[in-house]
Amino acid sequence: MLRKFVVVAMALAISLVGTIPVFAQSIEKDAGEGAVYIMSNSPAGNQVLAYDRAADGSLAFVGSFATGGLGSGVGTTVAPDPLGSQNSLIVAPDGRWVFAVNAASNDVSSFKVDSSGLRLVDRESSSGGYPVSLTYWNGLLYVLNAAGDGSISGFRVLPNGHLKPLKNSTRSLHSATPANGAQPQILESPAQVKFSPDGDFLVITDKGGVSGKGLIHVFTVSDDGLPAANATVTQTHDPVPFSLTFDRFGHPVVVDASTGSVTAYAIARNGSLSVKSVVFTGQAATCWIAFNGRFLLTDNTGSGTLSGFTSSHAGILAPVTPNSIVGATGKGTLPLDMGISQDGRFEYSLEAGAGTIGIFRVNPDGTLTSLGTAGSFPAISGFQGIAVR
């Protein structure tokens, strides 16, 4: 029943998609205030597309940069969502490095940010199958592999941006995902790995939309950057815990795509989790979440909307508006992933159904003002992943 719910929600949204646009052409660069990156995830050769970000949030296309690896292409379980993950593309907090997964070639690419956009500096094995998510903390990079039993594996990011595999860092999740052709069944597979803000924990969501057992794995991390031998595992009330972030009080906040719920947890020193509060978006296929320093924002893929919530020191979540909706990308746009500028002023949504990037200003009350869109890439073609600096 759950699998049917998610697939129907996605199929309904997909049916609303219109014509497929063509690739963006390079335009005059703006000096800008930062950048936005999206990933083609192409099986013919994965690329990262870079956009300069101006002070008013607008974007100007810079160019496309090959990762040297292969993407997965269109999804076999859910066509517009081939990776079923958050943070397949990330930027280091200092803005110097961009990291991307190559799901079909089972490796990770490292780019240096320079005046031309991006420069590929390294590509290393993910030590597993079908890498889908990355997390960075204090020179450590961890990758989540979604195929088979699922696993994580770590790297040291060297001063030149090269990735040095961290010896004895690979850990199995012991959570088998059935294959769907050459891809994992993404309603079941692990979705995201994320460091806690203090670097003490690695938290992994594991959807379980087929088995009916949504899981959250938490590894404690030692001073040398290695995870504990085994994770502390919490089964969620409902399956399909998809993506997560942390609020300013250190609570892991997890969205559940099957119920459109957002759950705040307390995390104990041993990695065990306890529920602090649960709220609902009332929207279809709530899958992605990000935090701007004050507000928690979700992309609701099936509804083409965004919801907003506040959190408290006690872990109590509250909707920003009576129905939680703070903005909209539009029907059929299929917002798949999202990123927020480091100053918290702008939110960007990767709209896989429209082939565009949605641009929003985050208002002081947590609502969003649409500033239009940027980019023009083929709709439902495998694009996934967005990173903002």
BALOBA-1460 file (C-alpha; in Angstrom, 3 decimals):
// residues 389
<rec num="1" residu="m" x="0.000" y="0.000" z="0.000"/>
<rec num="2" residu="l" x="2.792" y="2.396" z="0.931"/>
<rec num="3" residu="r" x="4.744" y="1.712" z="-2.253"/>
<rec num="4" residu="k" x="1.577" y="2.294" z="-4.266"/>
<rec num="5" residu="f" x="1.000" y="5.623" z="-2.469"/>
<rec num="6" residu="v" x="4.453" y="6.968" z="-3.253"/>
<rec num="7" residu="v" x="4.509" y="5.769" z="-6.874"/>
<rec num="8" residu="v" x="1.010" y="7.139" z="-7.542"/>
<rec num="9" residu="a" x="1.945" y="10.511" z="-6.061"/>
<rec num="10" residu="m" x="5.030" y="10.710" z="-8.240"/>
<rec num="11" residu="a" x="3.200" y="9.459" z="-11.348"/>
<rec num="12" residu="l" x="0.458" y="12.057" z="-10.874"/>
<rec num="13" residu="a" x="3.030" y="14.821" z="-10.694"/>
<rec num="14" residu="i" x="4.916" y="13.469" z="-13.709"/>
<rec num="15" residu="s" x="1.757" y="13.431" z="-15.802"/>
<rec num="16" residu="l" x="1.561" y="17.197" z="-15.395"/>
<rec num="17" residu="v" x="4.948" y="17.831" z="-16.970"/>
<rec num="18" residu="g" x="4.853" y="19.601" z="-20.305"/>
<rec num="19" residu="t" x="7.481" y="19.941" z="-22.967"/>
<rec num="20" residu="i" x="11.119" y="19.109" z="-22.309"/>
<rec num="21" residu="p" x="13.489" y="22.081" z="-22.536"/>
<rec num="22" residu="v" x="17.015" y="22.040" z="-23.937"/>
<rec num="23" residu="f" x="20.357" y="22.670" z="-22.223"/>
<rec num="24" residu="a" x="21.114" y="26.139" z="-20.942"/>
<rec num="25" residu="q" x="23.496" y="28.273" z="-22.947"/>
<rec num="26" residu="s" x="26.307" y="30.166" z="-21.266"/>
<rec num="27" residu="i" x="25.501" y="33.783" z="-20.471"/>
<rec num="28" residu="e" x="27.596" y="36.671" z="-19.261"/>
<rec num="29" residu="k" x="28.990" y="35.959" z="-15.811"/>
<rec num="30" residu="d" x="27.960" y="38.061" z="-12.861"/>
<rec num="31" residu="a" x="30.647" y="38.759" z="-10.257"/>
<rec num="32" residu="g" x="28.157" y="37.301" z="-7.810"/>
<rec num="33" residu="e" x="28.136" y="36.399" z="-4.164"/>
<rec num="34" residu="g" x="28.450" y="32.629" z="-4.411"/>
<rec num="35" residu="a" x="27.403" y="29.756" z="-6.616"/>
<rec num="36" residu="v" x="24.821" y="27.048" z="-7.173"/>
<rec num="37" residu="y" x="25.746" y="23.631" z="-8.571"/>
<rec num="38" residu="i" x="23.511" y="20.890" z="-9.981"/>
<rec num="39" residu="m" x="24.433" y="17.429" z="-11.253"/>
<rec num="40" residu="s" x="23.441" y="15.833" z="-14.568"/>
<rec num="41" residu="n" x="23.850" y="12.233" z="-13.278"/>
<rec num="42" residu="s" x="24.227" y="11.188" z="-16.928"/>
<rec num="43" residu="p" x="25.220" y="7.598" z="-17.788"/>
<rec num="44" residu="a" x="27.122" y="8.989" z="-20.784"/>
<rec num="45" residu="g" x="29.367" y="10.989" z="-18.459"/>
<rec num="46" residu="n" x="28.341" y="12.723" z="-15.247"/>
<rec num="47" residu="q" x="28.685" y="16.526" z="-15.110"/>
<rec num="48" residu="v" x="28.313" y="19.323" z="-12.603"/>
<rec num="49" residu="l" x="26.653" y="22.479" z="-13.953"/>
<rec num="50" residu="a" x="27.834" y="25.669" z="-12.224"/>
<rec num="51" residu="y" x="25.966" y="28.967" z="-11.828"/>
<rec num="52" residu="d" x="27.263" y="32.202" z="-10.346"/>
<rec num="53" residu="r" x="24.975" y="33.550" z="-7.623"/>
<rec num="54" residu="a" x="24.478" y="37.321" z="-7.413"/>
<rec num="55" residu="a" x="23.704" y="39.355" z="-4.296"/>
<rec num="56" residu="d" x="19.998" y="39.412" z="-5.240"/>
<rec num="57" residu="g" x="19.917" y="35.587" z="-5.491"/>
<rec num="58" residu="s" x="19.773" y="35.452" z="-9.287"/>
<rec num="59" residu="l" x="21.876" y="32.915" z="-11.166"/>
<rec num="60" residu="a" x="24.091" y="33.125" z="-14.265"/>
<rec num="61" residu="f" x="25.264" y="29.971" z="-16.011"/>
<rec num="62" residu="v" x="29.044" y="29.434" z="-15.960"/>
<rec num="63" residu="g" x="29.578" y="26.020" z="-17.545"/>
<rec num="64" residu="s" x="29.475" y="22.225" z="-17.273"/>
<rec num="65" residu="f" x="32.318" y="20.264" z="-15.689"/>
<rec num="66" residu="a" x="32.855" y="16.530" z="-16.137"/>
<rec num="67" residu="t" x="33.213" y="14.423" z="-12.988"/>
<rec num="68" residu="g" x="35.176" y="11.742" z="-14.859"/>
<rec num="69" residu="g" x="32.614" y="9.167" z="-13.700"/>
<rec num="70" residu="l" x="29.226" y="7.877" z="-14.768"/>
<rec num="71" residu="g" x="25.791" y="8.774" z="-13.468"/>
<rec num="72" residu="s" x="22.820" y="6.428" z="-13.318"/>
<rec num="73" residu="g" x="20.451" y="8.239" z="-15.678"/>
<rec num="74" residu="v" x="16.676" y="8.076" z="-15.311"/>
<rec num="75" residu="g" x="15.300" y="6.099" z="-12.364"/>
<rec num="76" residu="t" x="14.015" y="2.576" z="-12.871"/>
<rec num="77" residu="t" x="11.794" y="2.635" z="-9.765"/>
<rec num="78" residu="v" x="10.664" y="6.280" z="-9.927"/>
<rec num="79" residu="a" x="11.774" y="7.879" z="-13.197"/>
<rec num="80" residu="p" x="12.573" y="11.427" z="-11.980"/>
<rec num="81" residu="d" x="14.258" y="10.222" z="-8.766"/>
<rec num="82" residu="p" x="17.075" y="7.825" z="-9.744"/>
<rec num="83" residu="l" x="19.209" y="8.232" z="-6.605"/>
<rec num="84" residu="g" x="16.472" y="8.465" z="-3.989"/>
<rec num="85" residu="s" x="18.751" y="10.565" z="-1.831"/>
<rec num="86" residu="q" x="19.768" y="13.931" z="-0.462"/>
<rec num="87" residu="n" x="23.274" y="15.457" z="-0.735"/>
<rec num="88" residu="s" x="24.558" y="13.542" z="-3.747"/>
<rec num="89" residu="l" x="26.373" y="16.812" z="-4.521"/>
<rec num="90" residu="i" x="27.840" y="18.966" z="-1.734"/>
<rec num="91" residu="v" x="30.139" y="21.934" z="-1.243"/>
<rec num="92" residu="a" x="32.596" y="22.171" z="1.660"/>
<rec num="93" residu="p" x="31.680" y="24.813" z="4.273"/>
<rec num="94" residu="d" x="34.655" y="26.985" z="3.286"/>
<rec num="95" residu="g" x="33.450" y="26.963" z="-0.340"/>
<rec num="96" residu="r" x="36.772" y="25.667" z="-1.724"/>
<rec num="97" residu="w" x="35.715" y="22.149" z="-2.739"/>
<rec num="98" residu="v" x="32.735" y="20.495" z="-4.401"/>
<rec num="99" residu="f" x="32.158" y="16.740" z="-4.118"/>
<rec num="100" residu="a" x="29.912" y="14.578" z="-6.334"/>
<rec num="101" residu="v" x="28.856" y="10.937" z="-6.419"/>
<rec num="102" residu="n" x="29.046" y="8.870" z="-9.602"/>
<rec num="103" residu="a" x="26.378" y="6.250" z="-8.983"/>
<rec num="104" residu="a" x="27.035" y="4.043" z="-12.030"/>
<rec num="105" residu="s" x="30.847" y="3.959" z="-11.752"/>
<rec num="106" residu="n" x="30.840" y="3.584" z="-7.949"/>
<rec num="107" residu="d" x="33.149" y="6.482" z="-7.171"/>
<rec num="108" residu="v" x="33.346" y="10.019" z="-5.823"/>
<rec num="109" residu="s" x="34.753" y="13.122" z="-7.557"/>
<rec num="110" residu="s" x="36.443" y="16.113" z="-5.946"/>
<rec num="111" residu="f" x="36.533" y="19.558" z="-7.573"/>
<rec num="112" residu="k" x="38.414" y="22.712" z="-6.668"/>
<rec num="113" residu="v" x="36.401" y="25.922" z="-6.982"/>
<rec num="114" residu="d" x="38.386" y="28.389" z="-9.121"/>
<rec num="115" residu="s" x="37.907" y="31.430" z="-11.351"/>
<rec num="116" residu="s" x="36.750" y="29.292" z="-14.286"/>
<rec num="117" residu="g" x="34.122" y="27.501" z="-12.225"/>
<rec num="118" residu="l" x="35.336" y="24.037" z="-11.198"/>
<rec num="119" residu="r" x="38.480" y="21.994" z="-11.746"/>
<rec num="120" residu="l" x="38.437" y="18.210" z="-11.257"/>
<rec num="121" residu="v" x="41.240" y="17.175" z="-8.909"/>
<rec num="122" residu="d" x="40.473" y="13.574" z="-7.922"/>
<rec num="123" residu="r" x="38.160" y="10.584" z="-8.309"/>
<rec num="124" residu="e" x="38.191" y="7.677" z="-5.868"/>
<rec num="125" residu="s" x="36.257" y="4.451" z="-5.356"/>
<rec num="126" residu="s" x="33.288" y="4.662" z="-2.978"/>
<rec num="127" residu="s" x="34.167" y="1.193" z="-1.621"/>
<rec num="128" residu="g" x="30.650" y="0.038" z="-2.335"/>
<rec num="129" residu="g" x="27.878" y="0.030" z="-4.908"/>
<rec num="130" residu="y" x="25.695" y="2.908" z="-6.133"/>
<rec num="131" residu="p" x="26.914" y="5.870" z="-4.048"/>
<rec num="132" residu="v" x="24.093" y="8.359" z="-3.448"/>
<rec num="133" residu="s" x="24.951" y="10.749" z="-0.604"/>
<rec num="134" residu="l" x="27.920" y="12.629" z="0.871"/>
<rec num="135" residu="t" x="28.685" y="14.461" z="4.101"/>
<rec num="136" residu="y" x="31.675" y="16.588" z="5.117"/>
<rec num="137" residu="w" x="33.040" y="17.630" z="8.508"/>
<rec num="138" residu="n" x="36.429" y="19.096" z="9.414"/>
<rec num="139" residu="g" x="38.395" y="17.496" z="6.567"/>
<rec num="140" residu="l" x="36.472" y="14.212" z="6.617"/>
<rec num="141" residu="l" x="34.226" y="13.113" z="3.744"/>
<rec num="142" residu="y" x="31.887" y="10.138" z="4.039"/>
<rec num="143" residu="v" x="29.925" y="8.498" z="1.240"/>
<rec num="144" residu="l" x="26.772" y="6.382" z="1.477"/>
<rec num="145" residu="n" x="26.441" y="3.409" z="-0.890"/>
<rec num="146" residu="a" x="22.831" y="2.360" z="-1.489"/>
<rec num="147" residu="a" x="23.206" y="-0.998" z="-3.279"/>
<rec num="148" residu="g" x="23.229" y="-4.407" z="-1.630"/>
<rec num="149" residu="d" x="23.391" y="-4.260" z="2.166"/>
<rec num="150" residu="g" x="24.260" y="-0.549" z="2.069"/>
<rec num="151" residu="s" x="27.486" y="0.886" z="3.465"/>
<rec num="152" residu="i" x="29.396" y="4.020" z="4.380"/>
<rec num="153" residu="s" x="33.068" y="4.724" z="3.769"/>
<rec num="154" residu="g" x="35.327" y="7.667" z="4.592"/>
<rec num="155" residu="f" x="38.095" y="9.829" z="3.127"/>
<rec num="156" residu="r" x="40.510" y="12.443" z="4.356"/>
<rec num="157" residu="v" x="40.307" y="15.528" z="2.161"/>
<rec num="158" residu="l" x="43.926" y="16.552" z="1.649"/>
<rec num="159" residu="p" x="45.024" y="20.222" z="1.309"/>
<rec num="160" residu="n" x="45.125" y="19.832" z="-2.492"/>
<rec num="161" residu="g" x="41.597" y="18.436" z="-2.595"/>
<rec num="162" residu="h" x="42.630" y="14.835" z="-3.217"/>
<rec num="163" residu="l" x="40.672" y="12.140" z="-1.414"/>
<rec num="164" residu="k" x="42.657" y="9.718" z="0.725"/>
<rec num="165" residu="p" x="40.597" y="6.634" z="1.634"/>
<rec num="166" residu="l" x="40.321" y="6.367" z="5.401"/>
<rec num="167" residu="k" x="41.626" y="2.945" z="6.361"/>
<rec num="168" residu="n" x="39.136" y="0.694" z="8.173"/>
<rec num="169" residu="s" x="36.304" y="3.220" z="7.794"/>
<rec num="170" residu="t" x="33.883" y="1.124" z="5.696"/>
<rec num="171" residu="r" x="30.818" y="-0.077" z="7.612"/>
<rec num="172" residu="s" x="27.932" y="-2.205" z="6.390"/>
<rec num="173" residu="l" x="24.377" y="-1.171" z="7.210"/>
<rec num="174" residu="h" x="23.269" y="-4.835" z="7.098"/>
<rec num="175" residu="s" x="20.105" y="-3.652" z="5.398"/>
<rec num="176" residu="a" x="19.590" y="-5.434" z="2.092"/>
<rec num="177" residu="t" x="17.967" y="-3.508" z="-0.758"/>
<rec num="178" residu="p" x="16.557" y="-5.458" z="-3.713"/>
<rec num="179" residu="a" x="17.832" y="-4.455" z="-7.121"/>
<rec num="180" residu="n" x="15.615" y="-2.905" z="-9.772"/>
<rec num="181" residu="g" x="17.590" y="-3.510" z="-12.928"/>
<rec num="182" residu="a" x="20.988" y="-1.854" z="-12.587"/>
<rec num="183" residu="q" x="19.735" y="0.397" z="-9.755"/>
<rec num="184" residu="p" x="18.624" y="-0.303" z="-6.185"/>
<rec num="185" residu="q" x="14.909" y="-0.228" z="-5.451"/>
<rec num="186" residu="i" x="14.937" y="3.396" z="-4.285"/>
<rec num="187" residu="l" x="11.744" y="3.168" z="-2.186"/>
<rec num="188" residu="e" x="13.655" y="0.731" z="0.024"/>
<rec num="189" residu="s" x="17.257" y="1.947" z="-0.157"/>
<rec num="190" residu="p" x="19.354" y="4.144" z="2.173"/>
<rec num="191" residu="a" x="18.853" y="7.829" z="1.380"/>
<rec num="192" residu="q" x="21.307" y="10.070" z="3.213"/>
<rec num="193" residu="v" x="24.393" y="10.149" z="5.418"/>
<rec num="194" residu="k" x="25.056" y="13.251" z="7.523"/>
<rec num="195" residu="f" x="27.511" y="14.283" z="10.212"/>
<rec num="196" residu="s" x="26.071" y="15.838" z="13.351"/>
<rec num="197" residu="p" x="27.177" y="19.473" z="13.764"/>
<rec num="198" residu="d" x="29.813" y="18.468" z="16.350"/>
<rec num="199" residu="g" x="31.119" y="15.581" z="14.217"/>
<rec num="200" residu="d" x="30.342" y="13.038" z="16.950"/>
<rec num="201" residu="f" x="27.793" y="11.061" z="14.933"/>
<rec num="202" residu="l" x="27.083" y="9.840" z="11.417"/>
<rec num="203" residu="v" x="23.331" y="9.535" z="10.849"/>
<rec num="204" residu="i" x="21.910" y="7.492" z="7.963"/>
<rec num="205" residu="t" x="18.286" y="7.265" z="6.856"/>
<rec num="206" residu="d" x="17.125" y="3.948" z="5.361"/>
<rec num="207" residu="k" x="13.719" y="4.208" z="3.700"/>
<rec num="208" residu="g" x="12.268" y="0.697" z="3.932"/>
<rec num="209" residu="g" x="9.304" y="1.457" z="1.693"/>
<rec num="210" residu="v" x="9.105" y="-2.160" z="0.507"/>
<rec num="211" residu="s" x="9.926" y="-4.027" z="3.721"/>
<rec num="212" residu="g" x="7.838" y="-1.632" z="5.804"/>
<rec num="213" residu="k" x="10.738" y="-1.033" z="8.208"/>
<rec num="214" residu="g" x="12.087" y="2.480" z="8.034"/>
<rec num="215" residu="l" x="15.384" y="2.692" z="9.903"/>
<rec num="216" residu="i" x="17.765" y="5.357" z="11.154"/>
<rec num="217" residu="h" x="21.346" y="4.169" z="11.694"/>
<rec num="218" residu="v" x="23.597" y="6.194" z="13.997"/>
<rec num="219" residu="f" x="27.342" y="5.554" z="14.234"/>
<rec num="220" residu="t" x="29.346" y="7.249" z="16.948"/>
<rec num="221" residu="v" x="32.581" y="8.675" z="15.509"/>
<rec num="222" residu="s" x="35.943" y="8.503" z="17.285"/>
<rec num="223" residu="d" x="38.546" y="11.276" z="17.401"/>
<rec num="224" residu="d" x="40.397" y="9.629" z="14.507"/>
<rec num="225" residu="g" x="37.311" y="9.909" z="12.295"/>
<rec num="226" residu="l" x="36.356" y="6.222" z="12.375"/>
<rec num="227" residu="p" x="32.773" y="5.054" z="12.977"/>
<rec num="228" residu="a" x="31.963" y="2.555" z="15.708"/>
<rec num="229" residu="a" x="31.965" y="-1.076" z="14.597"/>
<rec num="230" residu="n" x="28.162" y="-1.157" z="14.690"/>
<rec num="231" residu="a" x="25.407" y="1.410" z="14.456"/>
<rec num="232" residu="t" x="22.628" y="2.047" z="16.909"/>
<rec num="233" residu="v" x="19.481" y="1.426" z="14.865"/>
<rec num="234" residu="t" x="16.076" y="3.025" z="15.470"/>
<rec num="235" residu="q" x="12.989" y="1.846" z="13.617"/>
<rec num="236" residu="t" x="10.753" y="4.772" z="12.679"/>
<rec num="237" residu="h" x="7.031" y="4.781" z="13.373"/>
<rec num="238" residu="d" x="6.329" y="4.922" z="9.630"/>
<rec num="239" residu="p" x="8.612" y="3.722" z="6.808"/>
<rec num="240" residu="v" x="10.308" y="5.929" z="4.218"/>
<rec num="241" residu="p" x="12.432" y="8.195" z="6.415"/>
<rec num="242" residu="f" x="14.022" y="10.025" z="3.511"/>
<rec num="243" residu="s" x="16.254" y="13.019" z="4.204"/>
<rec num="244" residu="l" x="17.455" y="14.781" z="7.325"/>
<rec num="245" residu="t" x="19.095" y="17.894" z="8.647"/>
<rec num="246" residu="f" x="19.961" y="19.251" z="12.098"/>
<rec num="247" residu="d" x="18.301" y="22.228" z="13.737"/>
<rec num="248" residu="r" x="20.295" y="24.831" z="15.676"/>
<rec num="249" residu="f" x="19.822" y="22.854" z="18.894"/>
<rec num="250" residu="g" x="21.418" y="19.711" z="17.462"/>
<rec num="251" residu="h" x="18.213" y="17.710" z="16.951"/>
<rec num="252" residu="p" x="18.179" y="15.415" z="13.911"/>
<rec num="253" residu="v" x="15.066" y="16.374" z="11.933"/>
<rec num="254" residu="v" x="13.861" y="13.700" z="9.509"/>
<rec num="255" residu="v" x="11.151" y="13.787" z="6.827"/>
<rec num="256" residu="d" x="9.001" y="10.741" z="6.060"/>
<rec num="257" residu="a" x="7.788" y="10.584" z="2.460"/>
<rec num="258" residu="s" x="5.004" y="8.096" z="3.159"/>
<rec num="259" residu="t" x="3.125" y="10.316" z="5.626"/>
<rec num="260" residu="g" x="4.447" y="13.791" z="4.830"/>
<rec num="261" residu="s" x="5.708" y="14.013" z="8.388"/>
<rec num="262" residu="v" x="8.651" y="15.889" z="9.880"/>
<rec num="263" residu="t" x="10.077" y="14.385" z="13.082"/>
<rec num="264" residu="a" x="12.538" y="15.942" z="15.521"/>
<rec num="265" residu="y" x="14.636" y="13.530" z="17.578"/>
<rec num="266" residu="a" x="16.906" y="13.796" z="20.579"/>
<rec num="267" residu="i" x="20.182" y="11.948" z="20.118"/>
<rec num="268" residu="a" x="21.860" y="10.305" z="23.129"/>
<rec num="269" residu="r" x="25.597" y="9.813" z="23.545"/>
<rec num="270" residu="n" x="25.304" y="6.163" z="22.471"/>
<rec num="271" residu="g" x="23.470" y="7.158" z="19.293"/>
<rec num="272" residu="s" x="19.999" y="6.123" z="20.392"/>
<rec num="273" residu="l" x="17.131" y="8.353" z="19.266"/>
<rec num="274" residu="s" x="13.939" y="9.457" z="20.984"/>
<rec num="275" residu="v" x="11.069" y="11.335" z="19.351"/>
<rec num="276" residu="k" x="10.564" y="14.903" z="20.556"/>
<rec num="277" residu="s" x="7.774" y="16.004" z="18.200"/>
<rec num="278" residu="v" x="6.076" y="15.215" z="14.897"/>
<rec num="279" residu="v" x="4.349" y="17.599" z="12.491"/>
<rec num="280" residu="f" x="2.761" y="17.049" z="9.084"/>
<rec num="281" residu="t" x="3.066" y="18.961" z="5.824"/>
<rec num="282" residu="g" x="-0.258" y="17.737" z="4.442"/>
<rec num="283" residu="q" x="1.510" y="17.489" z="1.088"/>
<rec num="284" residu="a" x="2.461" y="14.637" z="-1.259"/>
<rec num="285" residu="a" x="5.933" y="13.048" z="-1.331"/>
<rec num="286" residu="t" x="7.675" y="15.247" z="1.230"/>
<rec num="287" residu="c" x="11.229" y="14.034" z="0.646"/>
<rec num="288" residu="w" x="13.846" y="16.817" z="1.046"/>
<rec num="289" residu="i" x="14.639" y="19.107" z="3.943"/>
<rec num="290" residu="a" x="17.106" y="21.937" z="4.610"/>
<rec num="291" residu="f" x="17.789" y="24.396" z="7.438"/>
<rec num="292" residu="n" x="18.605" y="28.087" z="6.997"/>
<rec num="293" residu="g" x="19.690" y="28.725" z="10.583"/>
<rec num="294" residu="r" x="16.181" y="29.551" z="11.727"/>
<rec num="295" residu="f" x="13.615" y="27.726" z="9.591"/>
<rec num="296" residu="l" x="13.324" y="24.113" z="8.428"/>
<rec num="297" residu="l" x="12.136" y="23.961" z="4.808"/>
<rec num="298" residu="t" x="10.884" y="20.922" z="2.888"/>
<rec num="299" residu="d" x="10.383" y="20.216" z="-0.815"/>
<rec num="300" residu="n" x="7.052" y="18.417" z="-1.350"/>
<rec num="301" residu="t" x="7.725" y="16.719" z="-4.673"/>
<rec num="302" residu="g" x="4.252" y="15.410" z="-5.477"/>
<rec num="303" residu="s" x="2.540" y="18.716" z="-4.666"/>
<rec num="304" residu="g" x="5.083" y="21.175" z="-6.074"/>
<rec num="305" residu="t" x="5.126" y="23.098" z="-2.798"/>
<rec num="306" residu="l" x="7.493" y="23.948" z="0.040"/>
<rec num="307" residu="s" x="6.650" y="23.763" z="3.736"/>
<rec num="308" residu="g" x="8.273" y="25.580" z="6.628"/>
<rec num="309" residu="f" x="8.692" y="24.866" z="10.323"/>
<rec num="310" residu="t" x="10.393" y="26.285" z="13.396"/>
<rec num="311" residu="s" x="12.009" y="24.245" z="16.161"/>
<rec num="312" residu="s" x="12.629" y="24.873" z="19.846"/>
<rec num="313" residu="h" x="15.299" y="23.921" z="22.362"/>
<rec num="314" residu="a" x="12.947" y="21.149" z="23.522"/>
<rec num="315" residu="g" x="12.656" y="19.799" z="19.970"/>
<rec num="316" residu="i" x="9.110" y="21.032" z="19.428"/>
<rec num="317" residu="l" x="8.318" y="21.673" z="15.769"/>
<rec num="318" residu="a" x="5.693" y="24.188" z="14.668"/>
<rec num="319" residu="p" x="4.472" y="25.114" z="11.160"/>
<rec num="320" residu="v" x="5.309" y="28.597" z="9.908"/>
<rec num="321" residu="t" x="1.811" y="28.958" z="8.399"/>
<rec num="322" residu="p" x="-1.467" y="27.259" z="9.387"/>
<rec num="323" residu="n" x="-1.159" y="24.730" z="6.543"/>
<rec num="324" residu="s" x="2.696" y="24.677" z="6.653"/>
<rec num="325" residu="i" x="3.007" y="25.866" z="3.017"/>
<rec num="326" residu="v" x="5.490" y="28.718" z="2.595"/>
<rec num="327" residu="g" x="6.067" y="28.635" z="-1.165"/>
<rec num="328" residu="a" x="5.372" y="26.795" z="-4.401"/>
<rec num="329" residu="t" x="7.353" y="25.622" z="-7.391"/>
<rec num="330" residu="g" x="4.168" y="24.683" z="-9.285"/>
<rec num="331" residu="k" x="2.350" y="21.547" z="-10.388"/>
<rec num="332" residu="g" x="4.471" y="19.120" z="-12.351"/>
<rec num="333" residu="t" x="7.767" y="20.819" z="-11.477"/>
<rec num="334" residu="l" x="8.814" y="17.917" z="-9.213"/>
<rec num="335" residu="p" x="11.202" y="19.712" z="-6.826"/>
<rec num="336" residu="l" x="13.675" y="16.921" z="-6.048"/>
<rec num="337" residu="d" x="16.387" y="18.466" z="-3.952"/>
<rec num="338" residu="m" x="17.105" y="21.778" z="-2.308"/>
<rec num="339" residu="g" x="19.908" y="23.975" z="-1.016"/>
<rec num="340" residu="i" x="20.155" y="27.167" z="1.022"/>
<rec num="341" residu="s" x="22.767" y="29.908" z="0.789"/>
<rec num="342" residu="q" x="25.150" y="30.076" z="3.724"/>
<rec num="343" residu="d" x="23.672" y="33.374" z="4.879"/>
<rec num="344" residu="g" x="20.221" y="31.718" z="4.939"/>
<rec num="345" residu="r" x="18.675" y="34.339" z="2.632"/>
<rec num="346" residu="f" x="17.973" y="32.232" z="-0.465"/>
<rec num="347" residu="e" x="16.575" y="28.749" z="-1.152"/>
<rec num="348" residu="y" x="17.113" y="26.898" z="-4.432"/>
<rec num="349" residu="s" x="15.077" y="23.888" z="-5.594"/>
<rec num="350" residu="l" x="16.074" y="21.487" z="-8.360"/>
<rec num="351" residu="e" x="12.873" y="21.151" z="-10.387"/>
<rec num="352" residu="a" x="13.311" y="17.897" z="-12.291"/>
<rec num="353" residu="g" x="9.880" y="18.051" z="-13.914"/>
<rec num="354" residu="a" x="10.409" y="21.525" z="-15.359"/>
<rec num="355" residu="g" x="14.138" y="21.367" z="-16.062"/>
<rec num="356" residu="t" x="14.813" y="24.486" z="-14.013"/>
<rec num="357" residu="i" x="16.191" y="25.729" z="-10.711"/>
<rec num="358" residu="g" x="13.599" y="27.494" z="-8.563"/>
<rec num="359" residu="i" x="14.899" y="30.604" z="-6.768"/>
<rec num="360" residu="f" x="13.310" y="31.855" z="-3.545"/>
<rec num="361" residu="r" x="14.050" y="34.570" z="-1.025"/>
<rec num="362" residu="v" x="13.534" y="33.461" z="2.589"/>
<rec num="363" residu="n" x="11.524" y="36.169" z="4.330"/>
<rec num="364" residu="p" x="11.924" y="37.083" z="8.025"/>
<rec num="365" residu="d" x="8.676" y="35.248" z="8.866"/>
<rec num="366" residu="g" x="9.824" y="32.033" z="7.134"/>
<rec num="367" residu="t" x="7.645" y="32.394" z="4.052"/>
<rec num="368" residu="l" x="9.270" y="32.343" z="0.622"/>
<rec num="369" residu="t" x="9.083" y="34.838" z="-2.218"/>
<rec num="370" residu="s" x="9.638" y="33.390" z="-5.674"/>
<rec num="371" residu="l" x="12.371" y="35.146" z="-7.651"/>
<rec num="372" residu="g" x="11.774" y="33.121" z="-10.793"/>
<rec num="373" residu="t" x="13.863" y="30.301" z="-12.196"/>
<rec num="374" residu="a" x="17.212" y="29.705" z="-13.846"/>
<rec num="375" residu="g" x="18.623" y="27.063" z="-16.129"/>
<rec num="376" residu="s" x="17.063" y="24.895" z="-18.782"/>
<rec num="377" residu="f" x="17.956" y="21.201" z="-18.709"/>
<rec num="378" residu="p" x="16.121" y="18.128" z="-19.986"/>
<rec num="379" residu="a" x="13.180" y="17.288" z="-17.726"/>
<rec num="380" residu="i" x="13.120" y="13.867" z="-16.046"/>
<rec num="381" residu="s" x="16.499" y="12.967" z="-17.527"/>
<rec num="382" residu="g" x="18.298" y="11.844" z="-14.375"/>
<rec num="383" residu="f" x="19.396" y="15.235" z="-13.040"/>
<rec num="384" residu="q" x="19.718" y="15.094" z="-9.269"/>
<rec num="385" residu="g" x="21.714" y="16.874" z="-6.589"/>
<rec num="386" residu="i" x="22.093" y="20.561" z="-5.773"/>
<rec num="387" residu="a" x="24.691" y="22.387" z="-3.699"/>
<rec num="388" residu="v" x="24.821" y="26.071" z="-2.773"/>
<rec num="389" residu="r" x="27.589" y="28.362" z="-1.545"/>
